[in-house]
Amino acid sequence: MRCAGRHDLCTEHSEQDVEAENKGHSGARQMLISVALGQVLSLLICGIGLTSKYLSEDFHANTPVFQSFLNYILLFLVYTTTLAVRQGEENLLAILRRRWWKYMILGLIDLEANYLVVKAYQYTTLTSIQLLDCFVIPVVILLSWFFLLIRYKAVHFLGIFVCILGMGCMAGADVLVGRHQGAGENKLVGDLLVLGGATLYGISNVWEEYIIRTLSRVEFLGMIGLFGAFFSGIQLAIMEHKELLKVPWDWQIGLLYVGFSACMFGLYSFMPVVIKKTSATSVNLSLLTADLYSLFCGLFLFHYKFSGLYLLSFFTILIGLMLYSSTSTYIAQDPRVYKQFRNPSGPVVDLPTTAQVEPSVTYTSLGQETEEEPHVHVA
């Protein structure tokens, strides 16, 4: 045999080949999991869109602030109360003493992002909203680059380009089939509202990623529930109380509000889980398919016209997602990102406050986490 006399060497090569093959299978599996998790979020957004459409068009219930208020109340009841009963540094009062003003700003940003995009439907066309809403992607990329220090590779930008190309294909299909385009009475105002909402969404998503990686998911959702409920309640009383009185309440409308709130609560609760396993950029790319799921449902519910371009758009976006998820991103060396980091050959190491060491932290959208992320308390 060719390996006679070199059994140890052959065994070593064999083990290396098996290990490389296992890593390849694991990477492919994690890529598919990453894409699948993003599609769960898209389906939840599809449910949000369908219930909102029925409420506004069939029952003339134009209450976007009230709908957001219901979601924030659910977050408050589940997550804020969880923080309230905790002990020590993770207690609600302790968190408020240290970071109340930061979460107050985040709550306002999240509330107004939802409001601006929903409001834009009254002024501009559906196609414009679909295309301009993609502005959230470059916002997330830039903020992640400068504030989270995430660095991308060429394949990531290729995947992003392919995803946006798929969205353009869908917008073109809408024009060809003459799908309902919206009022479009003051298009410039509507377009500016979409761009403003997309910018606020990007800020909120990147801030969310930072919090869930350095603090905790429950803290983020609890604080969003607290300040979101407070500010949406004020906005509801000022701007929407008359609209709420006009709603023709019956069991169908009640069921639609329940369905909307359940989908929105599921989206807010599950999104931090997906962001932690992937990234804010990956999540926003995944959400591009939400409009397509709504369209496919509309083929049966609202008798939309079908075009083969819709299928082409769907698979183009999925290909872009797989391209983006096929390679890991990484974090630039900077001790300001995390005060603790995982030593590849040992346990978690605490950096001294005066240390000049710059840890190399690898951020991956694919790798399995073998242990809980360390909690870092940020002043």
N, C-alpha and C positions, 0 to 999 in steps of 0.2 A: 504494500500500500504506500501511497505517496506520503502519508503521515507517519509511517513507521519510524520509531526512534524519536518522534517529536510529539508524543501523545499530549503532553502538557500544553504545548503551543496550540495544537488543534482544539483541545478542550476550551482554551481561553478564547480562541476565535469563535467557536461555536456559541459560547455563552454570550459573547458580544453581539453576535448576529441575532440571537433570541431576544436579547435586551433591546436592540434597535427595533426589531419587529414589534415587540410589545409596546414600545414607545409610540411607534407609528399607529398601531391600532388604538391606543389610548388617546392620541391626538385627534384622530378621526372621530372617535366616539365623543370626545369633549366638544369638537366643532359642531357636531349634529345636535348635541344637548344645548349648546349655546344658541343655535338657530331656533330650536324647538321652544326654548324658554321665551325667546323674544316673540314668537308667534302666539303664545298664550296671552301675552300682554296685548298684542294686536287684536285678538278675539275679544278681550275685555273692552277695548276701545270701540270695537264694532258694536258691542252691546250697548255701550254708552251712546253712540251715535244713533242707533235705531230707536231707542227709547226717547231720546231727545227729539227725533224727527216726528214720531207719533204725537208727542206732547205738543209740539209747536204747530204742526200742520193739521192734525186731525182734531185736536182739542183746543187749539189757539192758546196754549199755556206757555207764554214766553217768560220763563222764570229762571234764567241761568244762575243768578246769584242764590236764589232759594235752593236750587239743586246742589250747588257747591256747599251751601250751609248744611244741608242734610249729611253730606259726606264728612264734613269737618266735625259735626256733632258725633257721628259714629266713631271717628278716630279719637275724639276726646273721651268718649265713654270707655273705649277699649284700651287705648295706649296711655292717655294722660292719667287715667285712674291707676293704671299699672305702675307708672312712675310715682304716683302719690303714696302708694303703700310700700314702696321700697325703702330700705334703710341706708344710711351712710351717704357717700358722695354721689350716688346715682339716684338719690331722692329728688322729687320734683322741686322742692324749695331750694335745695342745694344747687341744682342746675340753673334755676332762675336767678339766684344770687350771682352766679358767675357769668352767664351768657344770655340773659333775658333779652337784651337789646338786639343781639344777633338773630335770635329766633323770631323776634318781632318783625325785623326787616324781611327775613325769609318767608314768614307767613304772608306778608303783604305782597311780595313778589309772586308767590305761588297763586294767591287769590286773583290778582290782576292779570296774570298770564291766562288763566282760564277765561276770565271775563272778556278780555280783548279779542281773543280768537272767536268766541261765540258771537260777540257783538258784530264782528266783521261780516258775518253772513247776511246782515241786513243791508250792506252797502256794496259789496263786491261780488264777483262771480265765484262759483264753486271751483273752477279750474285755477283761478288766481290764488285762492286759498290753498289748494293742494300744492301748487308750485312754490309759493312764497313761504309756506310753512316749513319747507325744507331748509330755510335759512337757519333753523335751530342747529343744524349739523355743523356748519362752519363756526357758529358761536361756541358750541360745545368743544370742538377741536381746539380753537384758540384759547379758551379758558383752561382746558385741560393741559395744554402745552405750557402756559405761563404760570398757572397757579398750582396744578397738581404735578407739574414737571414730567408729564407723560410724553414719550417720544414715539413717533410712528415710523413705519417702514414703507417702502414704495408700494408693497402689495396692499397695505391698508388704504392708501390714497386711491389705488386702482379699484378696490372694492367699493369705496365711497362713490367714486365716479360712476361705476356700473349701477349702483342703487339709485342715484339721482337720474341716470339715463332711463331706468325703468319707470320712475315717476313721470318723467317727460313723456314717455310712451303712453302712459295712462291718461295724462291730460290731453294728448292728441286724440286718443280714442274717444274721450268725452266730446270733443269738438265734432268729430266725424259722425257720431251717432246722434248728435243733437241732444245729449243729456241735459236735464234741467240745470241751468247755470246760475240761478239765484237772481236777486233783484238787480244788482249792478247800478243802482241809482246814483251813487257817488263813489265811483270806483277808487279814486285816489285815497279817500278817507279809509275805505275798507282795506286797501292794500297796506296803508300805514299801520292800521290796527293789527293786521296779521304779522307784519314785521316786528312791531312792538311786542306782541304776544310771544312770537318765536324767540326773540331775544331774552325775554323774562324766563321762558321755559328753559333755555340753555343755561342761564345763571342758576336757576333752581336745581336743575339736574346735576350740574357740576358740584354745587354746594352739597347736595344730597350725597353724592359719591364720597366727598371728603368726610362728611359726618359719619356715614355708616362704616367707613374703613378705619377711622381714628377713634370714634366713640361707639355708638350702637344704633341699630335699626329702630329699637323701641324708643330711644330718646328722640330721634328725628321725627318719628310719626306722632309721638306724644306732644312734642312742641308744635308741630304743624297743626295738630288737632286743636290745641289750646288757642293759639293766636289766629289760626284760620277761622275757627268758630267765632271768636271775638270780633274780628274785622268784617267777616261776611255778615254777621248779625247786624252790625252798624250800617253796612252798605245796603243790606236788605231793607232796613227800616227807612232809609233815606230815599232810595232809588226805586224799589220794587214792591212796596207794600200795596200800591194800587193795582198792579198787575196780579198780585196774589189774590186779591179780593175778587177779581174777574174770573178766576178759574172755576169752571163748572164741575165741582167736586162730585165724583161718584166712584164706584169700586174699580172701574177700569183705569181712571186717572191715578187713583191710589196705587194700583198695581204697577203702573208704569213708573211712578216715583220710587216705589220699592225696588223695582228692577234696575233703574238707573243708579240708585244709591248702592245696591249690592255690587254692581259692576265697578263703580267708582271706588268703593271701599276695597274691593279685591285688587284693583289696579294699584292703588296707593300702598296696600299691604305687601303685594308681591313684587312690585318694582324694585324696592331696595334689595331684595334677595337676588334678583337677576343682575342688578348693577354690580353687586359685590362679586358675583361669579364671572361677570363679563366686564362691562364698563358703561359709562353714560353714553359714549359715542355709539357703541354697539347696540344699546337699547334703542336709541333714536333711529338708527338705521332699520332695526327690526320693525319699528312702528310705522314705517312707510307702507307696509302691506295692509294696515288697518283699513284704509280707504277701499282697497280691493275686496276685502272680506265684506265690507258694507255693500259694495256694489253687487257681489255675488248673491247676497241675501236679497238685495233690491230687485234682482232679476225675477224672483218668485213673489216677493211681497208687494213691490211697487211697479212691476212689469217694465223694468228698464230694458232698453235695447242692448243686445249682446254684440260684442266685437271681438274678433280673434286677437286684437291688440291687447285686450285686457289680460288674457292668458300669457301673452308674450311679456307684458309688463310684470306680471306676478313672478314668472320664472327668472326674469332678468334681475329683479330685486333679490330673489333667493340666491342666485349665483353671486351677486355682489356681497351678500351677507356671508356666504361661505368663504369667499376670497378674503374678506376682512378678518374672519374668525380663524383662518388657517394658520396665522402667524401671531406670535405674542408681541405685545408692545412692552415697553420697559420704562422705568422711572430714572431720570437723570440723577447722578450722584449729588445729593444735597442733604445735609443733616437736618434742614428745617422741615422736611416732609414728614418724617416720623422720628420721635424721640426714642423709639425702640425699633430694633430690626431683628430679623431672624438670621442667625449665623448658620450658613449651610452645613457646617460640620459640628454644630453643637446647639445648646439651648438658646433661648432668647436672651439677648445681651442688652443691658441698660446702658445708654450712653450718658456719661457724666455731663452735667450742665455746661462745664467749661471745656469739654472735649473739642478738638479740632478735626476729629475723624469724620470722613465723609463716607457713610455706608452706601454700598451699591445694592439698591433694592430692586429686585426684578418684579415687575408688574405683568401678570399674564392674564389673558382672557380665556385661557384654555385649561390651565393646570388645576388639578385637584388640590384642595387645602387639606393638609394632614393634621392641622390643629387649629384651635380657635385663634382668630386674630387678636393680638394684644390690645387692651383698652388703653388709649392714650388720652389723658385728660388735658384738654387745651384751655389755656386761660382765656 
